[in-house]
Amino acid sequence: MLSRPLNFPLPVHLFLYLLPALLLFSRAIADITVVLVAITFLVFSYKNRHWDWIKQPWFLAFLLFNAYLVFVNLPLSSEPSESLKYVLTFIRWPLFAMALSYWVFNNAENRQYFLIGLLLTMFFIIADTFWQYIFDVDWFGIERFSETRLTGPFRSPIPGTMLLRLWFIALFAALLIPVFKQSVIRQLTFMIVVMGTGFVFTFLTGERMALILFSAGCAVVFIAMLLAYKQYKQKLMLMLALLAITLVTTLFLSPEMFERSIVSIGSKLSTFAQSDYGSVFNAAWQVWQDNWWLGSGLHTYQTVCEQQQLLISSGLMCTHPHNLYLQLGAETGVVGLLLFLFMLYLLYKKVLGPLLVQRNWIQAALSFSVLTVSFWPLTGGISVLSNWVAALVWLGIAWVLAISAADASEPDQHLTAASR
């Protein structure tokens, strides 16, 4: 990391406030933002001769994966013209993450600006989506997608999927924003309220996979809270009991959503092979079998699936397999999948290693959740390889890299003395 924080002018502070909105509300604006940040960072690195960030093992592993895509996977792609633009621009994602972690999120003040912008943006989306749930139309006149699916301001039933990548970043505000971090009770209350709000919000959107992943992440975070706030266990358990009562009440006040978001999960799992998830998994597996070692080419799954009519009998569309690793296997083969998993291992090690050594349980749990809700095999809604969601995925990577690498002397990187 840089040895001293950069002193950014006001326009960059404004950028930090606006960054969440730039990545959330428009696929095109998100992609433009990612590209501009990556290019600006490369220019900055060239002018200042700061290239030490390239030496990070996870980034070198990504370069190896990217080289495989360019020199092996692309020439053998079943649809070279389709793969070309995605392969040649794939490098923008780690560059974007590196730019933010190394150049922007590298001091406490910038992280606070970003978190404030994130909380305000999320509050707007949550309020707009709740309004749509109550009145069937949001503030922009967008109607709900169906009786059991909401769109919020996105025009598609994806608000739960989009915010899933952000909830656990937002929880860092309890540790980094002064109004919360100065009081343990405020920290606990803020985290419990945010997790409760996230559960209710995701439940009401009707997005089952997002609800499962969010709930699992919250379980990890709550265990870490019990470890970090040992002298506050009774208060934590009381807060958990009150939260549970609130959530159960919400479930039974919305029977249609309860059926969609909770009951149907059990039904899906009990008949998984015959479910729509089972069908798309099987289709991806069949595509992979045809190109076991090297794959059919990046971003070709949909085309190959449609050409082979793999989902015709089930009446489903060939969008994405709802499984990151099946998609990578089908498109990049065993070789590409192993290279990606190696990069991911080094990334987790880079992020979690220092936090676990320092016994920063809360930050470790939050960082683990930020990464894992995106890289867990099962996904819903939009593929994490999609441009739109990928921007949020790599934003999360940038954030946890910056948190892990922050200087231990910075007071905002530790729990308050009372909570130790």
C-alpha positions in Angstrom: 0.0 0.0 0.0 1.0 3.6 -0.3 3.2 4.8 2.6 1.0 7.9 3.2 -2.6 8.7 2.3 -3.3 10.8 -0.7 -4.9 14.2 -0.1 -7.8 14.2 -2.5 -9.6 17.3 -3.5 -13.3 17.9 -3.0 -14.4 16.4 -6.3 -12.9 13.0 -5.3 -14.8 13.2 -2.0 -18.0 13.8 -4.0 -17.0 10.8 -6.2 -16.8 8.6 -3.0 -20.3 9.7 -1.9 -21.7 9.0 -5.4 -19.8 5.7 -6.1 -22.5 3.4 -4.8 -25.1 5.1 -7.0 -22.8 5.1 -10.0 -22.5 1.3 -9.7 -26.1 0.4 -8.8 -28.6 2.2 -11.0 -27.3 1.8 -14.6 -25.3 -1.0 -16.2 -23.8 1.4 -18.7 -22.8 4.0 -16.1 -21.4 1.2 -13.9 -19.2 -0.1 -16.7 -18.0 3.4 -17.6 -17.2 4.1 -14.0 -15.2 0.9 -13.7 -13.2 1.6 -16.9 -12.5 5.2 -16.1 -11.3 4.3 -12.6 -9.0 1.6 -13.9 -7.5 3.7 -16.7 -7.0 6.7 -14.3 -5.2 4.3 -11.8 -2.9 3.0 -14.5 -2.0 6.6 -15.6 -1.4 7.5 -11.9 0.8 4.4 -11.4 2.8 5.2 -14.6 3.3 8.9 -13.6 4.3 8.1 -10.1 6.1 4.9 -10.8 4.0 3.0 -8.2 3.8 -0.5 -9.6 4.3 -2.5 -6.4 0.6 -3.4 -6.3 1.2 -5.7 -9.3 3.3 -8.0 -7.0 0.3 -9.0 -4.9 0.0 -12.9 -5.3 -3.8 -12.9 -6.0 -3.3 -10.3 -8.7 -0.5 -12.3 -10.3 -2.8 -15.3 -10.2 -5.5 -13.3 -12.0 -3.0 -12.3 -14.6 -2.3 -15.9 -15.2 -6.0 -16.7 -15.5 -6.4 -13.8 -17.9 -3.4 -14.9 -20.0 -5.1 -18.4 -20.3 -8.3 -16.7 -21.5 -6.4 -14.6 -24.1 -4.0 -17.2 -25.5 -5.8 -20.5 -25.0 -9.5 -20.1 -24.3 -10.3 -17.4 -26.8 -8.6 -19.0 -29.9 -10.6 -22.3 -29.2 -13.9 -20.6 -28.4 -17.0 -21.9 -30.1 -18.0 -18.2 -30.6 -14.7 -16.2 -30.9 -16.5 -13.0 -31.8 -18.7 -13.3 -28.7 -15.8 -14.2 -26.4 -13.4 -11.6 -27.8 -14.8 -8.4 -26.2 -15.3 -10.1 -22.8 -11.8 -11.7 -22.7 -10.0 -8.5 -23.7 -11.9 -6.4 -21.2 -11.9 -8.9 -18.3 -8.8 -7.3 -16.8 -10.7 -4.1 -15.9 -12.3 -5.8 -12.9 -9.1 -6.5 -10.8 -7.7 -3.2 -12.0 -10.8 -1.5 -10.6 -10.5 -3.3 -7.3 -6.8 -2.5 -7.0 -7.4 1.1 -7.8 -10.0 1.5 -5.1 -8.2 -0.5 -2.4 -4.7 0.9 -3.1 -5.5 4.4 -4.2 -8.9 5.5 -2.8 -9.9 3.4 0.2 -6.4 3.7 1.7 -7.2 6.1 4.5 -9.9 6.4 7.2 -11.5 9.6 5.9 -12.1 8.3 2.4 -13.6 5.1 3.8 -16.0 7.1 5.9 -17.1 9.3 2.9 -17.8 6.1 1.0 -19.7 4.4 3.8 -21.9 7.5 4.2 -22.7 7.5 0.5 -23.4 3.8 0.6 -25.8 4.0 3.6 -27.7 6.9 2.0 -28.0 5.0 -1.4 -29.1 1.8 0.3 -31.6 3.7 2.4 -33.1 5.2 -0.8 -33.4 1.8 -2.5 -34.9 0.2 0.7 -37.5 2.9 1.1 -38.4 2.9 -2.6 -38.8 -0.9 -2.5 -40.9 -0.9 0.7 -43.1 1.7 -0.9 -43.6 -0.6 -3.9 -44.4 -3.5 -1.6 -47.1 -1.5 0.1 -48.6 0.5 -2.8 -47.7 -1.9 -5.8 -45.8 0.9 -7.5 -42.6 2.6 -6.5 -41.7 6.4 -6.5 -40.9 6.3 -10.2 -44.1 4.6 -11.3 -42.5 1.2 -11.7 -45.0 -1.6 -10.9 -44.0 -4.7 -8.9 -42.8 -7.6 -11.1 -45.4 -10.0 -9.7 -47.4 -10.6 -6.6 -44.4 -12.1 -4.9 -41.5 -10.3 -6.6 -40.4 -6.7 -6.3 -38.2 -4.5 -8.5 -37.6 -1.4 -6.5 -36.0 1.2 -8.7 -34.3 -1.4 -10.9 -37.2 -2.3 -13.3 -36.2 -6.0 -12.9 -36.7 -8.3 -9.9 -33.2 -7.9 -8.6 -33.1 -5.5 -5.6 -32.2 -8.3 -3.2 -29.4 -9.6 -5.5 -27.9 -6.2 -5.9 -28.0 -5.2 -2.2 -26.7 -8.6 -1.2 -23.2 -7.4 -2.2 -23.5 -4.3 -0.1 -25.1 -5.2 3.3 -21.9 -6.6 4.8 -19.9 -3.6 3.6 -22.5 -1.3 5.2 -22.0 -3.1 8.5 -18.4 -1.8 8.7 -20.0 1.6 9.5 -20.4 0.3 13.1 -16.6 0.1 13.4 -15.5 3.0 11.2 -18.0 5.9 11.5 -17.3 7.9 14.7 -21.0 8.2 15.9 -21.2 4.4 16.1 -17.6 3.3 17.0 -17.4 5.5 20.1 -20.0 3.3 21.9 -20.3 -0.4 22.0 -24.0 -0.3 22.5 -24.4 1.8 19.4 -22.2 -0.6 17.5 -24.3 -3.6 18.6 -27.6 -1.8 18.0 -26.6 -0.6 14.5 -25.4 -4.0 13.4 -28.5 -5.8 14.7 -30.8 -3.2 13.1 -29.0 -3.4 9.8 -29.1 -7.2 9.7 -32.8 -7.2 10.7 -33.6 -4.7 8.0 -31.6 -6.7 5.5 -33.5 -9.8 6.3 -36.9 -8.2 6.0 -36.0 -6.4 2.8 -34.6 -9.5 1.1 -37.5 -11.6 2.3 -40.0 -9.1 0.8 -38.2 -9.0 -2.6 -39.0 -12.7 -3.0 -35.4 -13.6 -3.9 -34.8 -16.9 -2.3 -31.1 -17.4 -3.0 -30.3 -13.9 -1.9 -32.2 -14.6 1.4 -30.3 -17.8 2.0 -26.9 -16.2 1.4 -27.7 -13.1 3.5 -29.0 -15.2 6.4 -25.9 -17.4 6.3 -23.6 -14.3 6.3 -25.5 -12.8 9.2 -25.0 -16.1 11.2 -21.2 -15.8 10.6 -21.2 -12.2 11.7 -23.3 -12.9 14.8 -20.9 -15.6 15.9 -18.1 -13.2 15.5 -20.0 -10.6 17.6 -20.3 -13.1 20.4 -16.5 -13.7 20.2 -15.6 -10.0 20.1 -18.1 -8.6 22.6 -17.9 -11.3 25.3 -18.9 -9.1 28.1 -22.0 -8.1 26.2 -23.3 -11.6 25.5 -26.5 -11.1 27.5 -27.4 -7.9 25.7 -26.6 -9.5 22.4 -28.8 -12.5 23.1 -31.6 -10.1 24.2 -31.2 -8.1 21.0 -31.3 -11.4 19.0 -34.5 -12.5 20.8 -36.2 -9.2 20.0 -35.0 -9.4 16.4 -36.3 -12.9 16.1 -39.7 -11.9 17.4 -39.8 -9.0 14.8 -38.8 -11.3 12.0 -41.3 -14.0 12.8 -44.0 -11.4 13.0 -43.0 -10.1 9.6 -43.1 -13.6 8.2 -46.6 -14.3 9.3 -47.9 -10.9 8.3 -46.9 -11.7 4.7 -48.3 -15.2 4.0 -47.7 -15.0 0.2 -44.1 -13.9 0.7 -43.6 -16.5 3.4 -44.7 -19.2 0.9 -42.5 -17.8 -1.8 -39.3 -16.9 0.2 -39.4 -19.6 2.9 -41.7 -22.6 2.3 -40.7 -22.9 -1.4 -37.0 -23.2 -0.4 -37.7 -26.5 1.2 -39.8 -27.7 -1.7 -37.0 -26.7 -4.1 -34.4 -28.6 -2.1 -36.5 -31.7 -1.6 -37.0 -32.0 -5.4 -33.8 -30.3 -6.5 -33.0 -32.6 -9.5 -36.5 -31.9 -11.0 -36.5 -28.2 -10.1 -35.6 -25.3 -12.4 -32.3 -25.1 -10.6 -31.6 -28.7 -11.3 -32.5 -28.3 -14.9 -30.1 -25.3 -15.5 -27.3 -27.1 -13.5 -27.7 -30.1 -15.7 -27.6 -28.0 -18.9 -24.4 -26.3 -17.7 -22.9 -29.7 -16.9 -23.8 -31.0 -20.5 -22.1 -27.9 -22.0 -19.1 -28.5 -19.9 -18.9 -32.2 -20.9 -18.5 -31.2 -24.5 -15.4 -29.1 -23.7 -14.1 -30.6 -20.5 -10.5 -29.3 -20.4 -10.6 -25.9 -22.1 -14.3 -24.9 -22.2 -16.5 -23.5 -24.9 -15.2 -20.0 -24.6 -15.9 -17.1 -22.1 -19.4 -15.9 -22.3 -20.6 -18.6 -24.7 -22.8 -20.7 -22.3 -26.0 -19.1 -23.4 -25.3 -19.5 -27.1 -24.2 -23.1 -26.8 -27.1 -24.0 -24.5 -29.6 -22.5 -27.0 -27.9 -24.2 -30.0 -28.2 -27.6 -28.3 -31.7 -26.8 -27.1 -30.8 -28.1 -23.6 -33.7 -26.4 -21.8 -36.4 -26.7 -24.4 -38.1 -29.6 -22.6 -38.2 -27.7 -19.2 -39.5 -24.5 -20.7 -36.6 -22.5 -19.3 -34.4 -19.9 -21.0 -30.6 -20.3 -21.3 -29.5 -17.3 -19.4 -26.9 -18.4 -16.9 -26.4 -21.7 -14.8 -27.1 -20.0 -11.4 -23.8 -21.6 -10.4 -20.5 -19.6 -10.8 -18.3 -22.7 -11.0 -20.4 -24.6 -13.3 -20.4 -21.6 -15.6 -16.7 -21.2 -15.4 -16.2 -24.9 -16.0 -18.5 -24.8 -19.0 -16.9 -21.7 -20.5 -13.2 -22.0 -19.5 -12.9 -25.8 -18.7 -11.1 -27.5 -15.9 -7.9 -25.6 -16.6 -9.7 -22.2 -16.3 -11.7 -23.2 -13.3 -8.6 -24.4 -11.4 -6.7 -21.1 -12.2 -9.7 -19.1 -11.0 -10.0 -21.1 -7.8 -6.2 -20.6 -7.2 -6.7 -16.8 -7.6 -9.7 -17.0 -5.2 -7.7 -18.9 -2.6 -4.9 -16.3 -2.7 -7.5 -13.5 -2.4 -9.1 -15.0 0.7 -5.7 -15.6 2.2 -4.7 -12.0 1.5 -7.9 -10.6 3.0 -8.5 -12.8 6.0 -4.9 -13.7 7.0 -4.0 -10.4 8.7 -7.4 -10.0 10.4 -7.4 -13.5 11.9 -3.8 -13.1 13.1 -4.9 -9.9 14.9 -8.0 -11.6 16.2 -10.2 -9.0 14.6 -13.2 -11.3 14.6 -15.8 -8.8 13.4 -13.8 -7.5 10.5 -12.8 -11.0 9.5 -16.4 -12.2 9.6 -17.7 -9.2 7.6 -14.9 -9.5 5.0 -15.5 -13.3 4.7 -19.2 -12.5 4.2 -18.5 -9.8 1.6 -16.5 -12.2 -0.5 -18.6 -15.4 0.1 -22.0 -14.0 -0.8 -20.5 -13.4 -4.3 -18.3 -16.4 -4.7 -20.6 -19.0 -3.2 -21.4 -21.6 -5.9 -25.2 -21.0 -6.0 -26.3 -17.7 -7.3 -29.7 -16.2 -8.2 -31.0 -13.4 -10.4 -28.0 -12.2 -12.3 -24.7 -14.0 -12.9 -21.8 -12.6 -10.9 -19.9 -12.6 -14.3 -22.5 -10.1 -15.6 -21.1 -6.6 -16.0 -23.6 -5.0 -13.6 -23.2 -7.4 -10.7 -19.5 -7.8 -11.3 -19.0 -4.1 -10.6 -20.5 -4.6 -7.1 -18.5 -7.9 -6.6 -15.2 -6.2 -7.3 -16.2 -3.2 -5.2 -16.5 -5.6 -2.3 -13.2 -7.1 -3.1 -11.6 -3.6 -3.1 -13.2 -2.8 0.2 -12.0 -5.9 2.0 -8.5 -5.6 0.6 -8.3 -2.0 1.9 -9.7 -3.0 5.3 -7.2 -5.9 5.6 -4.2 -3.8 4.6 -5.1 -0.7 6.6 -2.3 0.2 9.0 -2.8 -1.3 12.5 -2.2 2.1 14.1 -5.3 3.6 12.6 -7.9 3.8 15.4 -10.8 2.9 13.1 -9.4 -0.5 12.4 -9.9 -1.8 16.0 -12.8 -2.3 18.2 -13.3 0.2 21.0 -11.4 -0.7 24.2 -14.7 -1.5 26.0 -15.5 -4.2 23.6 -12.3 -6.1 23.8 
